[in-house]
């Protein structure tokens, strides 16, 4: 089995792994000021998409001139299609040339086969199965076996712990090769209940003094989880942006949601906002959950223009902020770029670790479990310290481990 790593090597973003020049696992972009794509030259016959976040799915429509067969779970298809349409709309509004067009998007819809987790299927000489990855609704790890019986397990973005929105990943199959994400290698997450308590206390304290709480949240996964958390504590919120559309999509796939009844209740109790109604919101002790999760455009910038000088108000960051994004600027330097204007934030900025990824402890447990059951080669990707993780595997477990560089190939 031959592997070529096209992206997410010693970095977070643009995940793409090519198997035997035939199967592409994920094909995403790296967000930020300058979007990065997987290194080119690939001609896959099939594409397997782990989940809908753009760093894993965002460039798939760009492959449509090759007419590959595409596979993903039903929620991943609906959510990926939503994001792809949004990418085209944004490019058109900015007068930019996107990496694909509406014809490519139509081909993407036509070529995609939707397969539920736990259902084995065959494509181009490989047996494949999607397994719950516990990351967002529809997210899957990918198990691939070739004609000779050689197998690999690709985690994509994975979480073995339950969140309010989805159940954690369990019961992994044996595999000769493991390709694992490394996002939080070296960093353990605080217990979820502790994070939730600190977050809710901060929200309530801000409301008590008449401040507003702006919560930038990723449209897929984080918006829904945060609304469920707020609702569980009786805090009514406004919800704005693509997270509402994502919720409606998730509602069509309740089997991928841990508690669909509570999710529905949380959105029923929230006030959904559209662009024409934003100016009707009285920014007076209000909680607003809105995109974009890294402050790179979206409705959140409208609200920040209103309150960025208010010392009583807060921005509560709820996710990983990629280098070069507005969110990273806000967290590190207390400034944002708002339509070309650099603004010093008077509003307080707090960051909470609502990660949907495994922490250091869980990542090491996954690798140890696989190696105990016979895994011979481990590849670490999608992280800031992939080399450190590979070294840990070699030193602590005694199994061959690699932190590939962009474009590097391996024959196993």
HELIX and SHEET records of a PDB file:
HELIX    1   1 UNK A   54  UNK A   57  1                                   4    
HELIX    2   2 UNK A   60  UNK A   66  5                                   7    
HELIX    3   3 UNK A   74  UNK A   94  1                                  21    
HELIX    4   4 UNK A  102  UNK A  111  1                                  10    
HELIX    5   5 UNK A  192  UNK A  208  1                                  17    
HELIX    6   6 UNK A  222  UNK A  232  1                                  11    
HELIX    7   7 UNK A  242  UNK A  251  1                                  10    
HELIX    8   8 UNK A  254  UNK A  256  5                                   3    
HELIX    9   9 UNK A  260  UNK A  269  1                                  10    
HELIX   10  10 UNK A  275  UNK A  280  5                                   6    
HELIX   11  11 UNK A  300  UNK A  307  1                                   8    
HELIX   12  12 UNK A  326  UNK A  333  1                                   8    
HELIX   13  13 UNK A  360  UNK A  372  1                                  13    
HELIX   14  14 UNK A  386  UNK A  392  1                                   7    
HELIX   15  15 UNK A  393  UNK A  397  3                                   5    
SHEET    1   A 7 UNK A 112  UNK A 114  0                                        
SHEET    2   A 7 UNK A  69  UNK A  72  1                                        
SHEET    3   A 7 UNK A  46  UNK A  48  1                                        
SHEET    4   A 7 UNK A  23  UNK A  25  1                                        
SHEET    5   A 7 UNK A  16  UNK A  19 -1                                        
SHEET    6   A 7 UNK A   2  UNK A   7 -1                                        
SHEET    7   A 7 UNK A 409  UNK A 411 -1                                        
SHEET    1   B 2 UNK A  29  UNK A  30  0                                        
SHEET    2   B 2 UNK A  36  UNK A  37 -1                                        
SHEET    1   C 7 UNK A 120  UNK A 123  0                                        
SHEET    2   C 7 UNK A 126  UNK A 132 -1                                        
SHEET    3   C 7 UNK A 140  UNK A 145 -1                                        
SHEET    4   C 7 UNK A 151  UNK A 154 -1                                        
SHEET    5   C 7 UNK A 177  UNK A 181  1                                        
SHEET    6   C 7 UNK A 377  UNK A 381  1                                        
SHEET    7   C 7 UNK A 400  UNK A 402  1                                        
SHEET    1   D 6 UNK A 271  UNK A 273  0                                        
SHEET    2   D 6 UNK A 238  UNK A 240  1                                        
SHEET    3   D 6 UNK A 287  UNK A 290  1                                        
SHEET    4   D 6 UNK A 213  UNK A 216  1                                        
SHEET    5   D 6 UNK A 314  UNK A 317  1                                        
SHEET    6   D 6 UNK A 348  UNK A 351  1                                        
SHEET    1   E 2 UNK A 335  UNK A 338  0                                        
SHEET    2   E 2 UNK A 341  UNK A 344 -1                                        
END                                                                             
